[in-house]
Amino acid sequence: MPNRVDVAKIDLQLDIVQGTHIHLCAGEPSDYADVLTRQLATQTIVGAQNKAAGDTSGRKLTTPQQVDVPISAGGDADHCAHTDGSGDLKRVHALASTLTLVAGPGATVTINQHEHEIGATS
């Protein structure tokens, strides 16, 4: 008999890593405090994060594109962190390419739509 995890259980796992705030960071943060020292741009996530069937298997959580995210410090962002905004680091992913951010009055950046997928068991 094949192994299987019910879709509802996978969605519960995705709920655990669904953040309310998004942060572009210089380097990979290890915890929430580290996010605060590494963040170059941050905001509350705008738009719905949706769960759906995974591209390969299992389920995925899609975070919509974030536009006009305020840049608070200049530097090279190479990781994106999702947090609850008050102490819990939910998940981190490496960016496909490094973004060089320049801080200044009204400086913003766009963070592309991205997904977190949990594959089905086999």
N, C-alpha and C positions, 0 to 999 in steps of 0.2 A: 504494500500500500504506500503511495507517495506521501511525503510530508506536505502539510498545508497549514497556513495561518489565515484565519478568516479576515476578510477585507476590513471589517469593523475594528479588528485588533490592530491592523497596520495603521488605520486612520488614527487610532489612539496614540500610537507611537509618533505619528506626524504632528499631532496636537502638542505633544511634549516639546518638540523642537520649533514650534511656530512662535516666532518673536513678534513684538509690537514695535520695535525700533531697529533701524538698520544703520550700520556704521561701516565706513570705508577705513581700513587700517593700514598702517605701515608695518608689515610683519604680521605673523600669525599670533593672535592673542590666546593666552592659556586660560583665562578666566575673566570675569566681569571687570575687576579692577584693572587688569591688563588692557582690556578694550579701551578704557578711559584714558590710559597713557598713550595708546597707539592710534586713537581715532583722529582722522583728518577731516571727516565730514560725517554728519549724522542727522537723522530726523525720525519722527514717528512714521511708520509705514503707511503710505497712502494707497487706498484701494484694497480690494478683497484678495486674500491669499486663498487659492483654490486647491482642493484635493481632487485627484482624478486618477484614472488608470495610468500606471507607469509606461514609459516609452518602450521598455524591454519586457518588464514583468512587474508585479507588485503594484505599488501606489506611489504617487508623487505629490509634492506640495509646491505650487508655483507662486512665486512672489512677483507681482507686476512691476513693470518699469517704474522707477522712481525719478521724477523730473525735478530740477531746481533744488537739489539737496545742498544746503548751505555748507560751504567749505570753511572750517574753523582754523585749519593750519595747513601750511604748504608741505609738500613731500610726495613720496612715491607710494601710492596705495596699491597693495598686491593681495589683500584679503578683504572679504566682506563678512561682517559678523552680524548675527541677529540676536537681540537680547530682549528682556522684558522691560528694559529701561530703568530698572531699580535694583539690580544686583545679580541677575541670573543670565549667564551666557547660554543661549539656546543652541546655536550652531555656527560654524565657520566654514567658509569655502574660499579656495584660492581663485583669484580672478584669472581669466583666460590671458590677459595681458595687463601689465602694470599701467596704472593711470598716474600721470604726473599732475598733481593738484597745486594750484597757485592761490593762496589766500589773498583776500582783499575785499573792500566794500562791495557787497552784492555778488561775490563770487559763488558760483554754484556748479554742480556736476550732475550728470545723469547716470543712474545705475540701471543697467539693462535688466530685463526680466530674467529670472533664473529659477531653477528647480532643485529640489532635494528629493531624491528617489530612494525608496526602500524596496529592494527586489523581493520577489516571492521566494519562498523556500523551495528547495528541490530535493 
